[in-house]
Amino acid sequence: MPVPGPGYSITVRVEAPASSTAAGDLTTAVGRVGGVLTAFDVVESHADTIVIDISANALSENHAQDITAALDSLPGVRVRKVSDRTFLIHLGGKIEVSPKVALRNRDDLSRAYTPGVARVCQAIAANPEDARRLTIKRNTVAVLTDGSAVLGLGNIGPAAALPVMEGKAALFKKFADVDAWPVCLDTQDTEEIIMIAKALAPVYAGINLEDIAAPRCFEIEKRLREQLDIPVFHDDQHGTAIVVVAALRNALRVVGKSIEDCKIVVSGVGAAGSAIIRLLLRKNPGDIVAADIDGIVYPDRGNLDDNLTWIAEHTNKGGESGTLHDALVGADVFIGVSAPNLFGAEQVATMNDDAVVFALANPDPEIDPLEAQKHAAVVATGRSDFPNQINNVLAFPGVFRGLLDAAAHNIDDNMLLAASDAIADVVDNGKLNASFIVPSVFDSAVAPAVAEAVRNAVRAERGQ
C-alpha cells in the first residue's frame, strides 16, 4: 500500500557519459527499483560527460539507498553526492525571530529599548491587561511538549521533539499569522510541567499542548485550564476531534445518514480517541462503542483508569463486549486512532450498508484504504497520498487566530464545535462527494472561516 513520498526525497548528483541514452538509462534505473522521479536537472555539460541532479521520492532510507545503488551500478556512471532533501530543509531550524520595528538610529533605539521602554513597562505594571496590547503576548502561542508521545515515534524526548514543534510553529505562521514558539521541556513530571507552564504564561496569549502522552496529558490540560487565564488547547486531542467531527458530518451527508441513527466504533481511547468521543457525544449519536488493545470498553471489563471509566459510563448503550471485530458488526462508522492493520475488508463487510471508515493511524492505517473501499462508501485516512486526509492543520491555526483576536481567556466545547462546523461548511454541496469530505489544508478559506466561527463563539459565551 505505501507509495514513495516526499518525506524520503533525495537528490543524487551523478556523473554520466554524454551519450544519447544517458537520460533514459538513469530514469529507467530509478523506476526499476520503485523510485518516483520528481526532477532531472543537468548542472554541468562537457564533451564526454554530463553531471545531473536526479531527485526522487523513496519509501524509506533503505529504499533511498537502493535508488542510489541502482544509479551507481550503471556502466560509466558515478554517484558524486546524495542529499536527503528532508534533512536539508531542517538545517539550522525552520523558524526565526524577526523585528517588527526599524532600529535605524539612536531615536529608534531610545523608543524601542532604553530609556523609552521603561514607560511601557510602568504602564503594564499599573494595568497588566495592557500586556496584550503593548507586547508580543497578543499574538503569541507556546507550543509546549515533554517529548513523550511524538508523532508515531513514542517517547523520544524534548530535543528530538523540537523539529516537530518548529514545524508546528511554522504552520501557525503560514496559515493564520500566529507567532508560535517551541517550548520543549526536559521533564515528564506532571507537577513540574504544570509549574513551568504557569511560570511561562505571562509571555503567551495561549498554550498549544503537543505530543504529551496519555493519561498525563488529561491532567495537565485540565489543571492548566483551571489555573490560567489564557486558553489551553491540546492539539492531539481537540485538533483531531474538530477535524474528525467535521469530516464525519460531511461523510454522513454523502451517504444520507443522520448521526442520531448511527452506531460509531472508535478504535483507540488515548488522547485523540477520548477527545473525539467527547466531542461526538455533543452531536447525540445513536451509540458509540470504544475499543482499545484489550477490546471493547464497558464498565465491568476491569482495569479501567479514570479516562476509560468515563468512556465506559458514557458509551456502549448495549453493553457490548468482545473484540474490535465484534464491535464492527452492524456499525455505520469506524474511526481509528490506534494501530496499523487491525482488520480487513471482511470486517468492513459486516458493517451496515454505506459504511464510513476513517482509518487515521499514521503512517500505516488500521486497514488498507483500498481494502476498505471494497465495502465502505466513504474512506478517509491521515495520509496525504489518499483522498480525504484528516489533518489537524485544518483546525489549530484558525482556532488560535480566533482565540487571539477575541482575547479569549479560555476555550470550551462550543468553540470546538463552531470550528468543526466551519471546516465542514467550506466543502459546500457543489464540491461534496465521497472523495472530498474535507477541504485541502492549502485552501485559503479554511483558517479565516474557523477564526470567525471561534470569535463568534467567544462573543456568545460573553453574551455579546
ZAMARGU-4260 file (C-alpha; in steps of 0.2 Angstrom, whole numbers, plus 5000, padded with zeros to 4 digits):
<rodrens>
0) 5000/5000/5000 | 5013/5013/5004 | 5020/5023/4990 | 5036/5034/4988 | 5033/5051/4995
5) 5042/5067/4999 | 5046/5063/5017 | 5060/5052/5009 | 5065/5063/4995 | 5083/5063/4989
10) 5094/5072/4976 | 5108/5061/4969 | 5121/5071/4959 | 5128/5059/4946 | 5142/5060/4933
15) 5137/5050/4917 | 5143/5048/4899 | 5137/5061/4887 | 5128/5049/4876 | 5110/5049/4868
20) 5104/5036/4880 | 5111/5043/4896 | 5095/5051/4902 | 5084/5036/4898 | 5096/5024/4907
25) 5096/5035/4923 | 5077/5037/4924 | 5074/5019/4920 | 5086/5014/4934 | 5076/5024/4946
30) 5060/5017/4941 | 5067/4999/4941 | 5069/4999/4960 | 5052/5008/4963 | 5058/5026/4965
35) 5047/5040/4959 | 5057/5053/4949 | 5052/5071/4953 | 5066/5081/4944 | 5080/5079/4932
40) 5092/5094/4930 | 5108/5095/4920 | 5120/5105/4931 | 5136/5103/4920 | 5139/5098/4902
45) 5156/5093/4894 | 5162/5085/4878 | 5162/5067/4885 | 5152/5069/4902 | 5137/5077/4910
50) 5133/5080/4928 | 5115/5078/4933 | 5105/5081/4948 | 5091/5067/4950 | 5078/5070/4963
55) 5067/5055/4968 | 5054/5050/4981 | 5058/5034/4991 | 5048/5023/5003 | 5062/5023/5017
60) 5080/5027/5020 | 5084/5009/5014 | 5074/5012/4998 | 5084/5028/4995 | 5100/5018/4996
65) 5093/5006/4984 | 5090/5020/4972 | 5107/5027/4974 | 5115/5010/4971 | 5105/5007/4955
70) 5111/5023/4948 | 5129/5019/4954 | 5129/5002/4946 | 5126/5009/4928 | 5141/5007/4916
75) 5151/5024/4916 | 5140/5032/4930 | 5147/5038/4946 | 5137/5045/4960 | 5146/5061/4967
80) 5134/5066/4981 | 5117/5061/4989 | 5107/5074/4998 | 5092/5070/5009 | 5080/5084/5005
85) 5070/5082/5021 | 5086/5085/5031 | 5091/5099/5020 | 5076/5110/5025 | 5079/5107/5043
90) 5097/5113/5043 | 5098/5127/5056 | 5080/5125/5060 | 5064/5131/5051 | 5059/5147/5061
95) 5067/5163/5066 | 5063/5179/5076 | 5062/5195/5066 | 5060/5213/5072 | 5044/5221/5068
100) 5051/5239/5070 | 5065/5248/5062 | 5081/5251/5073 | 5090/5263/5061 | 5096/5276/5073
105) 5098/5282/5092 | 5080/5289/5092 | 5073/5272/5086 | 5083/5263/5099 | 5078/5275/5113
110) 5060/5272/5110 | 5061/5253/5107 | 5073/5250/5121 | 5080/5261/5135 | 5075/5273/5141
115) 5058/5274/5132 | 5054/5256/5135 | 5053/5259/5154 | 5037/5270/5152 | 5029/5255/5143
120) 5035/5243/5157 | 5027/5255/5170 | 5011/5256/5160 | 5009/5237/5161 | 5014/5236/5179
125) 4999/5248/5183 | 4987/5238/5171 | 4993/5220/5167 | 4980/5218/5154 | 4989/5231/5143
130) 5002/5217/5140 | 4990/5210/5127 | 4990/5227/5118 | 5009/5233/5120 | 5019/5217/5119
135) 5020/5201/5108 | 5008/5192/5120 | 4993/5197/5110 | 4998/5186/5095 | 5010/5173/5103
140) 5007/5155/5107 | 5018/5142/5116 | 5019/5125/5108 | 5023/5115/5123 | 5029/5097/5124
145) 5038/5085/5135 | 5043/5074/5120 | 5033/5059/5127 | 5022/5055/5113 | 5029/5062/5097
150) 5020/5058/5081 | 5021/5039/5080 | 5039/5038/5087 | 5034/5037/5105 | 5044/5044/5120
155) 5059/5052/5111 | 5062/5066/5122 | 5062/5085/5121 | 5077/5088/5110 | 5071/5075/5097
160) 5053/5083/5098 | 5060/5100/5093 | 5059/5098/5074 | 5040/5094/5076 | 5037/5109/5087
165) 5046/5120/5075 | 5036/5113/5061 | 5020/5117/5071 | 5026/5135/5074 | 5029/5137/5055
170) 5011/5131/5051 | 5004/5143/5064 | 5013/5157/5055 | 5009/5151/5037 | 4991/5148/5039
175) 4985/5160/5052 | 4999/5173/5055 | 5000/5167/5073 | 5018/5169/5081 | 5021/5152/5090
180) 5037/5146/5098 | 5043/5129/5103 | 5044/5125/5122 | 5052/5108/5124 | 5053/5103/5142
185) 5066/5092/5149 | 5054/5084/5162 | 5040/5072/5161 | 5034/5075/5178 | 5016/5081/5178
190) 5018/5094/5193 | 5034/5101/5185 | 5026/5103/5168 | 5011/5112/5176 | 5023/5123/5186
195) 5033/5128/5171 | 5019/5131/5160 | 5011/5143/5173 | 5028/5152/5176 | 5029/5155/5157
200) 5011/5160/5154 | 5014/5179/5155 | 5023/5179/5138 | 5009/5170/5129 | 4990/5173/5124
205) 4988/5154/5123 | 4996/5137/5125 | 4996/5123/5112 | 5000/5107/5121 | 5008/5095/5109
210) 5014/5076/5109 | 5011/5073/5128 | 5007/5055/5132 | 4990/5050/5139 | 4984/5049/5153
215) 4996/5063/5159 | 4990/5075/5146 | 4972/5075/5153 | 4978/5080/5170 | 4990/5094/5163
220) 4977/5101/5152 | 4963/5101/5165 | 4973/5109/5178 | 4981/5122/5167 | 4964/5127/5161
225) 4958/5129/5179 | 4973/5139/5184 | 4977/5150/5169 | 4968/5165/5161 | 4973/5160/5144
230) 4966/5146/5133 | 4975/5129/5134 | 4972/5118/5119 | 4979/5100/5117 | 4980/5098/5098
235) 4982/5079/5099 | 4965/5079/5107 | 4955/5093/5102 | 4963/5097/5085 | 4960/5079/5079
240) 4942/5079/5086 | 4937/5095/5077 | 4943/5089/5060 | 4936/5071/5063 | 4919/5078/5068
245) 4919/5090/5053 | 4923/5076/5041 | 4910/5064/5048 | 4897/5077/5046 | 4901/5078/5028
250) 4903/5060/5026 | 4886/5057/5033 | 4879/5069/5021 | 4887/5059/5007 | 4878/5043/5012
255) 4862/5051/5018 | 4863/5046/5036 | 4859/5055/5052 | 4872/5054/5066 | 4857/5051/5078
260) 4854/5034/5069 | 4872/5029/5068 | 4882/5016/5078 | 4900/5023/5078 | 4915/5012/5083
265) 4931/5021/5089 | 4947/5012/5090 | 4960/5019/5102 | 4955/5028/5118 | 4970/5038/5121
270) 4971/5057/5119 | 4964/5058/5102 | 4951/5044/5104 | 4944/5051/5120 | 4943/5069/5113
275) 4934/5063/5098 | 4922/5053/5108 | 4918/5068/5120 | 4915/5080/5106 | 4905/5067/5096
280) 4893/5065/5111 | 4888/5083/5109 | 4881/5078/5092 | 4869/5065/5100 | 4875/5049/5090
285) 4864/5033/5091 | 4878/5025/5100 | 4897/5025/5102 | 4907/5009/5105 | 4925/5011/5110
290) 4939/4998/5109 | 4957/4998/5114 | 4971/4985/5114 | 4960/4975/5127 | 4944/4975/5117
295) 4928/4984/5119 | 4927/4996/5133 | 4912/4993/5146 | 4910/4996/5164 | 4913/4978/5171
300) 4929/4975/5160 | 4941/4979/5174 | 4957/4988/5175 | 4950/5005/5169 | 4958/5021/5173
305) 4949/5037/5176 | 4948/5041/5157 | 4942/5024/5152 | 4929/5024/5167 | 4922/5040/5160
310) 4921/5032/5142 | 4913/5016/5149 | 4900/5026/5158 | 4895/5037/5143 | 4896/5025/5128
315) 4891/5007/5123 | 4872/5008/5127 | 4870/4990/5123 | 4884/4984/5134 | 4894/4975/5121
320) 4909/4966/5125 | 4922/4957/5114 | 4935/4962/5101 | 4936/4977/5089 | 4930/4964/5075
325) 4914/4961/5086 | 4911/4980/5088 | 4911/4982/5069 | 4896/4971/5066 | 4882/4982/5062
330) 4892/4998/5064 | 4889/5013/5052 | 4905/5022/5056 | 4923/5017/5061 | 4935/5030/5067
335) 4953/5023/5071 | 4966/5032/5080 | 4976/5017/5086 | 4987/5005/5077 | 4990/4998/5059
340) 4982/4983/5051 | 4969/4979/5064 | 4956/4972/5051 | 4952/4969/5033 | 4939/4970/5020
345) 4929/4955/5028 | 4926/4965/5044 | 4920/4980/5034 | 4908/4969/5025 | 4900/4966/5042
350) 4896/4984/5044 | 4880/4992/5039 | 4877/4997/5020 | 4885/5014/5015 | 4898/5012/5029
355) 4910/5026/5033 | 4928/5021/5038 | 4941/5034/5045 | 4957/5024/5047 | 4968/5038/5054
360) 4983/5028/5061 | 4999/5036/5053 | 5009/5031/5043 | 5000/5014/5042 | 4981/5014/5045
365) 4970/5002/5054 | 4965/4995/5037 | 4972/4997/5019 | 4961/5011/5012 | 4960/5001/4996
370) 4953/4986/5006 | 4941/4997/5015 | 4934/5004/4999 | 4928/4987/4993 | 4914/4989/5005
375) 4914/5006/5013 | 4905/5021/5004 | 4917/5034/5011 | 4935/5031/5017 | 4947/5044/5025
380) 4965/5042/5032 | 4978/5053/5040 | 4989/5051/5024 | 4992/5064/5011 | 4993/5051/4997
385) 4975/5046/4998 | 4959/5056/4997 | 4950/5064/5012 | 4966/5067/5023 | 4961/5071/5041
390) 4974/5084/5046 | 4975/5095/5061 | 4981/5109/5051 | 4963/5112/5046 | 4959/5116/5064
395) 4973/5123/5075 | 4979/5139/5066 | 4961/5146/5064 | 4956/5141/5081 | 4970/5151/5089
400) 4968/5165/5077 | 4950/5167/5083 | 4955/5165/5101 | 4969/5178/5100 | 4958/5190/5090
405) 4944/5189/5104 | 4957/5190/5118 | 4949/5174/5125 | 4953/5168/5142 | 4948/5150/5140
410) 4941/5138/5127 | 4926/5126/5128 | 4917/5113/5118 | 4905/5126/5110 | 4921/5134/5102
415) 4927/5117/5096 | 4910/5113/5088 | 4910/5130/5080 | 4927/5127/5072 | 4921/5110/5066
420) 4906/5116/5058 | 4916/5130/5049 | 4928/5117/5042 | 4913/5106/5036 | 4905/5121/5028
425) 4920/5126/5017 | 4915/5110/5007 | 4898/5116/5000 | 4886/5105/4991 | 4894/5109/4975
430) 4910/5101/4980 | 4905/5087/4992 | 4907/5069/4986 | 4914/5053/4993 | 4932/5058/4989
435) 4931/5076/4995 | 4923/5077/5013 | 4936/5090/5020 | 4945/5104/5012 | 4963/5104/5007
440) 4975/5111/5020 | 4980/5124/5007 | 4963/5130/5005 | 4965/5149/5010 | 4946/5149/5015
445) 4948/5137/5030 | 4958/5147/5043 | 4948/5163/5041 | 4932/5153/5042 | 4937/5144/5058
450) 4944/5160/5066 | 4927/5169/5063 | 4917/5155/5070 | 4928/5154/5085 | 4927/5173/5088
455) 4908/5172/5087 | 4908/5158/5099 | 4919/5168/5112 | 4907/5183/5110 | 4892/5172/5113
460) 4900/5165/5128 | 4902/5183/5135 | 4884/5187/5130 | 4890/5199/5116
</rodrens>
